[in-house]
Amino acid sequence: MPIIRAKEKLLSVALIGAMGLAAMPAQALTIGVIPGMIADSIEAAAEVARAEGLAVEVVEFLDWTTPNVALSAGDLDANYFQHVPFLQDVNAATGFDLQVVDIGVLSRLGLYSNRFDSIDAIPEGAQVGLASDPTNQGRGLRLLAEAGLITLSKDTYDVTPDDVVENPRALRFVEVDGPQLIRSMDDLDVVQAYPSLLVNAGLADKANQPLILSAPDEDQFAIHFVARAENSADAELLRFIEIFQTAPEVRAAIDAAYVGYRDLYVLSWEEGAE
């Protein structure tokens, strides 16, 4: 998820996401998503909601910037595409007052390679693709440390390559915009990637072949429902989230997005997450 560094940039991008929103029914609950597992699961919930009389419009965005711009501007009632550290960075960078409403699916992060089939096989000087935004990059570095490839100066997620104190294989870190990491797999030796995005790219078998996966209890990195502060307790939004978390149609859509590979994701609301 590329970090937003300037409010001006966000406001210019807002025009892109806002196109087409004006035609939606004013009374419909509008939820912003990104393609793939996220959009498929939200659409499954929307179909159930519509059947019980709750009007829902699902709006897809192709980037990880515009959904928050559109939400803050009032063009959406909520969005569902980001984890908590990413949202915190966005609020800090823009002055937005967007709030977490509830938790969704945790997609475990993996290290993937088209060239090597194990951590041990990664050679000296290998190029490693890391997300360019701070929150996902920190998660990727932590995963490299868990794999024993590097040592970090602190046990937190706000780490950068500058916090690498031991790098015995002289790994070379290459920053790549999050959505482009999968496309970089043929050019780089190893990349961090979300399994659901690999599936969405037509690489289902590769999605189930990570060199290592992140822990299943990183609840802060689960996708969360986010809304403006004044809308966070909206009854229709809360009902929609309840449908999302309980409808069998949604669970089927989530599982299909991971091609039945249950180890790749966690239904965080069932795991004691808050």
N, C-alpha and C positions, 0 to 999 in steps of 0.2 A: 504494500500500500504506500505509494509515494507520498511523503509528508508534504503538507501544504506550508510553504514558507512565507507567503505574503497574502494579505487580505485582498489586495488588488487583483492578484491572479485568480483568487477564488471568485470574486465578483464578476470577472470577465467570463469565466467558465460557466457561471450560473445561467447565462443566456442560452447555452447549448442545452443544458438539462431542462430548462423551462419550456422549450419548444414542444408543443403538443399537449402540455399539461392543462392549458386553458380550456381545451375541448372536453375535459372530463367532467362528469356530473359533480356539482359542488357538494352534494351531500354524501358522496362516496368516501369511504376511508381509503386514502391513498398511501401506498407503502412503496418506498424506493428500494430496489435490489440491484444486484449485479448478476450476469448470466451464470447458468450452471446449477449446481446443487441448491444454491440459495434461492434463485428465482423459481426453480422447479418446486421446492418445498413450500414456498410462500404461495405460489399459484395453487398448489393442492389444498392448502388451508383456505384460500380465497374461494375455491369452488364449494367447499363445505359451508363456509360462511354465507355465500350467496344462496345456497339451498335453504338456509334458515332465515333468509330475509335481510341479511346484512350486506349492503352494497360495498364492494371492495374493488379498487383499481390497483393493479400491480404495475409499477413503472420501472423498466429496466434502464440502467445506465452502463456505459461501456468503460467508465473510469472509476477511480476510487476517490475522486474529489467532489464531483458534482452532486452526489446524493446528500451530502451535508449542506452544501450551498442551497440546494432546493428546499431542504427541510428547514433551515434557518429562515429562509425567505417566506415560508408559509405555503410553498407549492406542494408540500407533502405533509401528511399527518405523522408519519414515522418512517424510519428506514431500518433495514436489516441487512448489514453487510460487513460490519466492523467489530473489532474487539475493543475492550476498555482502554488499553494503553494508546491505541490509535486515536480513539475519541478524545482522550485527554490531551494529546498533542494538538489535535485540530482546534479544540476549544482554546488552548493556550495561544495558538498562533493567530487565531482569528477574532477572539472575543465572543464567539458564539456561546450560547447557554443551552447546549444540547445535553440531555440527560439519559442515562440508562433506565429503561423501564423493566426489562426482564431478560433472562438468559435464554440462549438457543443452543445450537449445535457447536461442539468443539471439534474442529478439524485438526487432527494431529499433524504436526509439521514433520516433514521427512527430508533427509539428504538423499538425492538421487543422482545417478550417473548412467550415461550411455556407454561408458568406457570401462568401468570397473564394477565388479560384483561383490565387493566387500570393503569394509573400512581398511583392513590390512593391505589391500591392493593399491590404495591411493599412494602415488609415488611422491617423492620429494619434488617440490616446485610446482605441484598441481595448482591449477587455477580453480578457485571456488567462487561460484556466483552467490552473492548475498543481496538481499533486498536493499534498495537504496534508502528507504525510510527508516528512521531510527528505531521504532518499536519492533518492526519485523526483523530488522538487521540484528538487533540485540538478541532476539529469540534464536536466530540462525547461529550466531556466535556461541550462545549457550549450548546449542545442540552439537556444535563442533567440539566444545569442551567435554560434553557428556560422552562423546565418541572417543575421547582420549587424544584428539588430534592437536589441540591447543590447550594452554592454561591461561585463565583470565585473572586479572588482578582483584576482582570482586565478584561476589556471588549474587549479582542482581541482573536485571534485564536491560538496564540503561548502559550497556557496554557498546563500545565501538572497537574497530581494529586497533586503536591506540591503547586499549586495555589488554591486549594480548601480551603476556609476559614470557610465554614459552611457545615456540612454534618449531618443534624439532624437524618437521618435514618442509620447512620454509614454504608453507602454503602461500599462494598469492591471491589476495581477495579482490574480487571484481564486483563493483556495485552495479546492480541492474534494477530498473523499475520492476516492481512486483509482478505486474501482469506479463512481463516479458521474460521472466526467469525460465519458464518452460521452453520458450523458443530458443533459449541460449544453451540448451543441453548439448547440442551437437558441437558447439564452439568451446564449451568449458568442460572441465573434468568432472566437477561436482557442482550441484546447485541445491539450494534450499527450495522446497516447493510444497504446496498443499496438495494432497492426493486428489481432492475433488476437482481441482483445476486440471490435473493430468487426465482424469476421466473425461472431463468436458472437452479436452483437446483431442480426444480419441485415443488416449494412451492408457486404457484401463489396466492392461497387464502390467505396465510399468508402475502404475500407481500402487500396486500391491507388491512391489519389489524395492522398498526403501532400503538403503544401507543401514539406517537407524531411524526410529520414530521418536518424537518428543513424548514426554510423560502424558498419561491420560487424565491428569488432575490439574492441568493448567487452566483453571476456570476463567481467569482474566482474559485468556486468549480465545474463549468461545465467542461466536458471533452473538451480538446482543441486539435486542430491539431498542431503538433510540428515538426520542421525541423531544420537542421543545419543552421547556420546563412547565409552561402553562397547560400543556396538553398531555403530560405524562400520566395523568390519572383518568383520562378519557374512558368512559365506560365501553364504547365500541372497540377501542383499541385493546383494552384489557380482555374483552370477550374474544377478539380475534387471536390474541396470544394464547388464551386458554384452548381455543380450537387447535392452534398450531401444536401445542404441547400434548394434546390428548387424542386427536383424530388419527385413526389407523391409516387413513389415506396419506397423511403427511409422513408418517413413519415409512410407509412403502416408498414414497417419493425420495426420501433421504437415502434409504437403503439402495434404491435403484441408482442414485447418483454416485454411489460408491461401488456399484456393481456387486453388491452383497458382501463386500469386504468389511465386516463389522469392526475389525480392529482399527480401522482407519479413522473412526469418528466416535464421539461420545455424546449421548443425549444428556447434556449437563444438568438439566432441571431434574433428572431422575437420580443424579449422583450426589445429592446433598448440597448442590451449589446454591448460592444466594444471588 
